[in-house]
Amino acid sequence: MLALVAVLSLGGLCAAGVICPAQAQERGAPGGLEAWGEQEVEVFVDVARARALMAEGAAVLDAREASDFRRGHLPGAANLPWTTLVRGEKQGALGDDALVEARLREAGVRAGTPVVIYGAWRAPGTWGEEGRLHWTLEYLGHRQVKVLWGGVQAWEAAGGELERGGQGDRAAGDVVARRQEGRRATTEEVVAAVGRKGAVLLDTRERAEYEGRARYGESRGGHIPGAVHLWWEDLFEGPAMKPRAEIEAMLRARGITPDQEVIAYCTGGIRSGFVYSVLRALGYAQVSNYDASMWEWTRHPERAVE
């Protein structure tokens, strides 16, 4: 049965819980992609580019929670929170091929067809979910995965329409998982990277978590030995991503350069997924996401934390 969907014209009526373009401007819409600088790899796209890809048949994936999706989502979008692609609670590790293929096909993802992903960008209570989904698809071998710069707020600020309610029926996709193992770090690979020259472990959690506070169900507090710290929110100034040059300077100050192997992690691979996306756009060729992250690392007492 088709879900009942109400299309909202943001030039006029706005539903409760959905930000109108004028409200988005008042709250400070995210800064434009054109000011960020040229990407080494096209990860982020602006609203105009997203519209063009959608017109060409791109699948549109909303990385937010179902409640946010129902309040207002891009036309034709499928809701695909990261939690639907893992098995169990406090589990950041991606599920097996049968699980992820089923979920992606339900969302209409097709091999060889572009995918546009969006989330809530740097709104309160977000974790970089769109980056996690971008990483997931790249890791599974999809070659045309884009993230909407500024998220749903940018879409709204540009006058884009939203649909309200649940998802409508869609043609099933045919995507097949072809895992690119260099994009994912396993626990064993992280163990081998500790102290290895040329490898950087990048902790993307809050400073308090890095220093030892277990906030989200980790078995122990602290960080992986030798890891450097860069909270994912430090990439932003309010709702806007900081200028590219400023982010590159932050990375250099931590000894992180594009010629190194970088393994990003957090609690369950969500925040680190967004940092992965940023590093890909900056031209880091050897970047991976440790999706199991501290939930997995701290379960085993033989794995040290600092």
Stockholm file with secondary structure:
# STOCKHOLM 1.0

chainA/1-306         MLALVAVLSLGGLCAAGVICPAQAQERGAPGGLEAWGEQEVEVFVDVARARALMAEGAAVLDAREASDFRRGHLPGAANLPWTTLVRGEKQGALGDDALVEARLREAGVRAGTPVVIYGAWRAPGTWGEEGRLHWTLEYLGHRQVKVLWGGVQAWEAAGGELERGGQGDRAAGDVVARRQEGRRATTEEVVAAVGRKGAVLLDTRERAEYEGRARYGESRGGHIPGAVHLWWEDLFEGPAMKPRAEIEAMLRARGITPDQEVIAYCTGGIRSGFVYSVLRALGYAQVSNYDASMWEWTRHPERAVE
#=GR chainA/1-306 SS CCCCEEEECTTSCCCTTCCCHHHHHHHCCCCCGGGTCCCSSCCEECHHHHHHHHHTTCEEEECSCHHHHHHCBCTTCEECCGGGGBCSTTCCSBCCHHHHHHHHHHTTCCTTSCEEEECCTTCTTCCCHHHHHHHHHHHTTCSCEEEETTHHHHHHHTTCCEEEESCCCCCCCCCCCCCCGGGBCCHHHHHHHTTCTTEEEEECSCHHHHHTCCCSSCSSCSCCTTCEECCGGGGEETTEECCHHHHHHHHHHTTCCTTSEEEEECSSSSHHHHHHHHHHHTTCSSEEECSSHHHHHTTSTTSCCC
#=GC SS_cons         CCCCEEEECTTSCCCTTCCCHHHHHHHCCCCCGGGTCCCSSCCEECHHHHHHHHHTTCEEEECSCHHHHHHCBCTTCEECCGGGGBCSTTCCSBCCHHHHHHHHHHTTCCTTSCEEEECCTTCTTCCCHHHHHHHHHHHTTCSCEEEETTHHHHHHHTTCCEEEESCCCCCCCCCCCCCCGGGBCCHHHHHHHTTCTTEEEEECSCHHHHHTCCCSSCSSCSCCTTCEECCGGGGEETTEECCHHHHHHHHHHTTCCTTSEEEEECSSSSHHHHHHHHHHHTTCSSEEECSSHHHHHTTSTTSCCC
//
